[in-house]
Amino acid sequence: MQQLLLIGAGHAHALVLEAFAKKPEPNIAITVVSDNPLAAYSGSVPAWLAGECTLRETQIDVAALCQRANARLILSPASMISTQPRYVALANGECVNFDVASFNIGSTLTLPQQLGESLPKLLAMRPLSSLHQRWLALQNEISHLPNGGTQRVMGVGGGAAGCETLMSVLAQLRQQRPDIEWQGHLLSAANELLPGAGHLPRWLIKRALSKAAITVHFEQRGETLIEGGVATQNDKRLDADIVLWATGAVGHPWLADSPLPLDKHGFIRVENTLEVTGQPNIFAVGDCAGFTPALPNAGVYAVRMGPHLANNLRLVCRGEPLAPWHPPKRVLALIGTGDRRAIASRGGFGVSGKWVWEWKKRIDARFIARFNPPFED
């Protein structure tokens, strides 16, 4: 009996569990370790931030999925891995032995330095698993602000996630406190938005930001929270009351003390088979995996890796050669703009509208529903 350990309950592991539920392997015993029985689906998070759906509608029921796959679920995150002997230590003090292991634990952020007092309120967008706690705490603080006045919300990060997050959060804050004037600002370290996208998608996102009354500051890398604002790499000061931090994705700190090979961002180095470099029978996928060349931190890649990972886990448990995974050259990005509209971007192609938002909602809802039992009234 091969002991297969799935560390984390990200999108790829959800697809692995679905695959083993549909086609069980009698000689493989599966254990999943996760900090929560419900896992957020990243594609639906902006809609929740904008107040357009409930938190539960963004979550995959990991516990129910484990039952379908006949997998044991332990509700405690990993905190250490040993490769000789092979076991993982959990935060609750338990140790789990394994023959084959796979990491799908997402990423976290390098937070800004904080100097002085009266600092802006900070909302870090990662790790995703605890975002709901940070967002609800911020909303509670905002509910106690005095009537009237102006609040400047600064988004740091000019990629798709940074743009989408800022527009979604502003939409919700303007609805929650219409008595306050909400001013939006976005810091982009690059000289353009959506690096790697074509001209049309970049123009569409710029138009959406303008429509949301968001001022974009190009070639400004936010580095430090200071009294009343943010300091950039060239010591420029920008006023802010609330800062959304959506840049600088890195691996989880505990991996630095592990025997696993890491890249400069702390992600686990992997081969094209999704197996960890120099560590047979250990795999890593999604945001926590470091590819050469690097892939963008986007959930769509983890979704594409899932079925291939499931197949390679079966192969490695049988002692058979692994198959290489080839990342797609182009992926479809659907970016919500906080106003029940969305932008579709793929390479140089771009289009926006309410119909794109409805399309995105259907795609996201269908993906989540495939893993969850029907909701009870």
C-alpha positions in Angstrom: 0.0 0.0 0.0 1.5 3.3 -1.1 1.0 6.2 1.3 0.1 9.4 -0.8 0.2 12.6 1.1 -1.4 15.8 -0.4 0.0 18.8 1.4 -2.5 21.7 1.0 -5.9 21.8 -0.7 -5.3 24.1 -3.6 -7.0 23.9 -7.1 -4.7 21.2 -8.4 -5.2 18.9 -5.4 -8.9 19.3 -5.7 -8.6 17.9 -9.2 -6.4 15.1 -8.0 -9.0 14.1 -5.4 -11.7 14.3 -8.1 -9.7 12.0 -10.3 -9.1 9.4 -7.6 -12.8 9.6 -6.6 -13.8 8.8 -10.2 -11.1 6.1 -10.6 -9.9 4.7 -7.3 -6.5 3.0 -6.8 -6.9 0.1 -4.3 -3.1 0.2 -3.6 -2.9 3.9 -2.8 -4.0 5.4 0.6 -4.5 9.1 0.4 -4.1 11.6 3.2 -4.7 15.4 2.9 -3.4 18.0 5.3 -5.1 21.4 5.1 -5.6 24.3 7.5 -9.3 24.5 6.6 -12.1 22.1 5.5 -13.1 24.8 2.9 -10.7 26.1 0.3 -11.1 29.4 -1.5 -11.2 29.3 -5.3 -9.1 32.3 -6.4 -11.2 33.1 -9.5 -14.3 33.9 -7.4 -12.5 36.0 -4.7 -12.8 39.4 -6.5 -16.6 38.9 -6.7 -16.7 38.3 -3.0 -14.6 41.3 -2.3 -16.9 43.4 -4.4 -19.9 42.1 -2.4 -21.4 40.3 -5.3 -21.4 36.8 -3.8 -21.1 35.2 -0.4 -17.8 33.8 1.0 -19.3 30.3 0.9 -20.0 30.6 -2.8 -16.3 31.0 -3.4 -15.2 27.9 -1.5 -14.5 24.3 -2.4 -15.7 21.7 0.2 -12.4 19.9 0.8 -14.0 17.6 3.5 -16.7 16.4 1.2 -14.2 15.9 -1.7 -12.0 13.8 0.6 -15.0 11.6 1.5 -15.7 11.0 -2.2 -12.1 10.1 -2.8 -11.9 7.9 0.3 -9.1 10.1 1.6 -8.2 10.9 5.2 -8.4 14.7 6.0 -6.3 16.2 8.8 -7.1 19.8 9.6 -3.7 21.1 10.4 -1.1 22.8 8.1 2.3 21.3 7.5 5.2 23.0 9.3 8.2 20.8 8.4 9.2 18.0 6.0 11.8 15.3 6.4 12.9 13.4 3.3 14.9 10.8 5.2 13.0 9.3 6.9 9.9 10.5 4.9 7.4 12.3 7.1 5.7 15.7 7.5 5.3 17.4 10.8 2.0 19.3 11.3 1.3 22.5 13.3 -0.8 20.4 15.7 2.2 18.2 16.6 1.2 15.2 14.6 3.6 13.5 12.1 2.4 11.9 8.9 4.6 9.3 7.1 4.5 9.2 3.3 5.9 7.3 0.3 4.8 9.9 -2.2 4.0 13.6 -1.4 2.7 16.6 -3.3 2.7 20.3 -2.4 -0.2 22.6 -3.4 0.0 25.2 -0.6 -0.1 28.5 -2.6 2.1 31.4 -1.7 2.4 34.4 0.7 3.6 37.9 0.3 6.7 39.9 1.3 5.0 42.6 3.4 6.3 46.1 3.3 8.5 47.6 6.0 6.5 49.7 8.5 8.2 52.8 9.9 6.6 55.3 12.3 3.1 55.6 13.8 -0.3 56.4 12.4 0.4 54.0 9.5 -2.3 53.2 6.8 -4.5 50.2 7.3 -2.9 47.3 5.5 -4.7 44.5 3.6 -2.3 41.8 2.3 -3.9 39.8 -0.5 -2.0 36.6 0.3 -2.1 34.0 1.8 -5.5 33.4 0.2 -6.6 30.9 2.9 -6.8 33.7 5.6 -7.8 36.6 3.4 -11.4 36.5 4.6 -10.3 37.2 8.2 -8.2 40.2 7.2 -10.9 41.6 4.9 -13.7 41.3 7.5 -11.4 42.9 10.1 -10.8 45.9 7.7 -14.5 46.2 6.9 -15.2 46.3 10.7 -12.7 49.2 11.1 -14.2 51.1 8.2 -17.7 50.8 9.7 -16.4 52.8 12.7 -15.0 55.7 10.6 -16.6 59.1 11.3 -19.2 60.3 8.9 -18.1 62.2 5.8 -14.5 62.9 4.8 -12.2 61.4 2.3 -10.3 58.0 2.3 -7.5 57.3 -0.1 -7.2 53.6 -1.0 -3.8 52.6 -2.5 -3.4 49.4 -4.4 0.2 48.2 -4.7 0.8 45.9 -7.8 0.0 46.6 -11.4 -0.7 43.0 -12.5 -4.2 41.5 -13.1 -4.6 40.6 -9.4 -3.7 44.1 -8.2 -6.0 45.9 -10.6 -8.9 43.5 -10.0 -8.5 43.6 -6.3 -8.5 47.4 -6.1 -11.6 47.8 -8.3 -13.5 45.1 -6.3 -12.6 46.5 -2.9 -13.4 50.1 -3.9 -16.8 48.9 -5.2 -17.6 47.4 -1.9 -16.3 50.3 0.2 -18.3 52.8 -1.8 -21.4 50.7 -1.2 -20.7 50.1 2.5 -19.9 53.8 3.3 -21.5 56.1 0.6 -21.0 59.0 2.9 -17.2 58.9 2.4 -15.4 60.0 -0.7 -13.3 57.0 -1.7 -10.2 57.9 -3.8 -8.4 55.1 -5.6 -4.7 55.0 -6.5 -2.7 52.2 -8.1 1.1 51.8 -7.9 2.7 49.9 -10.8 6.5 49.1 -10.7 6.4 48.7 -14.5 5.7 51.3 -17.1 2.5 49.5 -18.2 -0.3 47.5 -16.7 -0.8 43.7 -17.2 2.8 42.9 -18.1 2.9 40.3 -20.9 -0.6 41.2 -22.2 -1.4 42.7 -25.5 -2.1 46.4 -26.3 -5.9 45.9 -26.3 -6.3 44.2 -22.9 -4.0 46.9 -21.4 -6.1 49.6 -22.9 -9.3 48.0 -21.6 -7.9 47.7 -18.0 -6.7 51.3 -18.1 -10.2 52.4 -19.2 -11.8 50.4 -16.4 -9.5 51.9 -13.8 -10.3 55.4 -15.1 -14.0 54.6 -14.9 -13.6 53.5 -11.3 -11.9 56.9 -10.6 -8.5 55.3 -9.9 -5.3 57.2 -10.6 -2.4 55.0 -11.8 1.2 55.8 -10.8 3.6 54.1 -13.2 7.2 53.1 -12.4 6.6 53.5 -8.7 7.4 50.5 -6.5 5.8 50.6 -3.1 8.3 49.6 -0.5 7.5 51.1 3.0 4.4 52.0 5.0 5.1 55.4 6.6 3.0 57.8 8.6 0.0 58.7 6.4 1.0 56.8 3.3 3.5 54.8 1.2 7.1 55.4 0.3 8.4 54.2 -3.1 11.8 53.0 -4.2 12.9 56.6 -5.1 11.7 58.0 -1.7 8.6 59.5 -3.2 5.8 59.7 -0.7 2.2 59.0 -1.6 -0.7 59.6 0.8 -2.9 56.7 1.7 -5.3 55.7 4.4 -5.7 52.0 3.3 -3.1 50.0 1.4 -3.9 46.8 -0.6 -0.7 44.8 -1.0 -0.9 42.5 -4.0 2.8 42.2 -5.1 5.9 40.3 -4.1 4.6 36.7 -4.0 7.0 34.3 -2.2 7.1 30.8 -0.8 5.9 30.1 2.7 8.7 30.8 5.3 8.9 27.3 6.8 10.1 25.9 3.4 13.4 27.7 3.9 14.3 25.3 6.6 13.4 22.2 4.6 15.7 20.0 2.4 13.7 21.0 -0.7 15.4 23.0 -3.4 14.0 26.6 -3.6 14.4 29.4 -6.1 15.1 33.0 -5.2 11.5 33.6 -4.3 11.3 30.6 -2.0 9.3 28.5 -4.4 10.0 24.7 -4.7 12.0 24.0 -7.8 10.4 21.4 -10.1 11.1 19.5 -13.3 8.7 19.4 -16.2 7.1 16.3 -14.7 6.0 18.4 -11.7 8.4 16.4 -9.6 10.7 18.3 -7.2 14.2 18.7 -8.5 16.5 16.1 -6.9 13.7 14.7 -4.7 12.1 11.6 -6.3 8.4 10.9 -5.4 7.8 14.5 -4.1 5.8 16.9 -6.3 4.9 20.6 -6.2 2.2 22.5 -8.2 0.5 25.8 -8.3 1.9 29.0 -6.9 4.3 27.2 -4.6 6.2 25.5 -7.5 9.1 27.2 -9.2 9.4 26.5 -12.9 12.1 27.4 -15.4 11.2 29.6 -17.0 8.9 31.0 -14.3 5.1 30.9 -14.7 2.8 33.7 -13.6 1.1 33.3 -10.2 -2.3 32.5 -11.6 -4.8 29.9 -10.6 -5.4 28.9 -14.2 -2.0 27.2 -14.3 -2.8 25.1 -11.2 -6.1 24.1 -12.7 -4.2 22.9 -15.9 -1.7 21.0 -13.8 -4.3 19.1 -11.8 -5.2 16.3 -14.1 -1.6 15.8 -15.2 -0.5 15.6 -11.6 -3.1 13.0 -10.8 -1.8 10.9 -13.7 1.8 11.2 -12.6 0.9 10.3 -9.0 -0.6 7.1 -10.2 2.4 6.4 -12.4 4.9 7.0 -9.6 3.0 4.8 -7.2 3.2 2.0 -9.8 6.9 2.6 -10.4 6.3 3.7 -14.0 8.0 6.6 -15.9 6.5 10.1 -15.4 5.1 12.2 -18.3 6.2 15.8 -18.9 3.7 18.6 -18.4 3.8 21.4 -21.0 2.3 24.7 -19.8 -0.1 26.4 -22.2 1.6 29.2 -24.2 -1.4 31.4 -23.7 -4.2 31.3 -21.1 -7.5 33.1 -20.9 -7.6 35.7 -18.1 -11.1 37.0 -17.0 -10.6 40.1 -14.9 -13.6 41.5 -12.9 -13.8 45.3 -12.8 -16.0 45.7 -9.7 -19.0 47.0 -11.6 -20.6 43.7 -12.8 -18.4 43.9 -15.9 -15.2 42.0 -16.8 -12.4 42.0 -19.3 -11.4 38.8 -21.2 -7.7 38.8 -22.2 -5.8 36.2 -24.1 -2.5 37.2 -25.8 -3.3 40.3 -27.9 -7.1 39.7 -27.8 -9.2 41.6 -25.4 -12.9 42.3 -24.9 -15.1 43.7 -22.1 -18.7 44.0 -21.1 -21.4 42.7 -18.8 -21.7 39.5 -20.8 -18.0 38.8 -20.0 -18.8 39.1 -16.3 -21.8 36.7 -16.6 -19.6 34.3 -18.6 -16.9 34.5 -15.9 -19.5 33.9 -13.1 -20.8 30.8 -14.9 -17.3 29.4 -15.4 -16.3 30.0 -11.8 -19.6 28.6 -10.4 -19.3 25.5 -12.6 -15.8 24.8 -11.4 -16.7 25.1 -7.7 -19.9 23.1 -8.1 -18.0 20.1 -9.6 -16.3 19.5 -6.2 -19.1 20.4 -3.8 -22.3 18.5 -2.8 -25.5 20.4 -3.5 -26.2 23.3 -1.1 -29.0 22.6 1.4 -31.8 25.1 1.8 
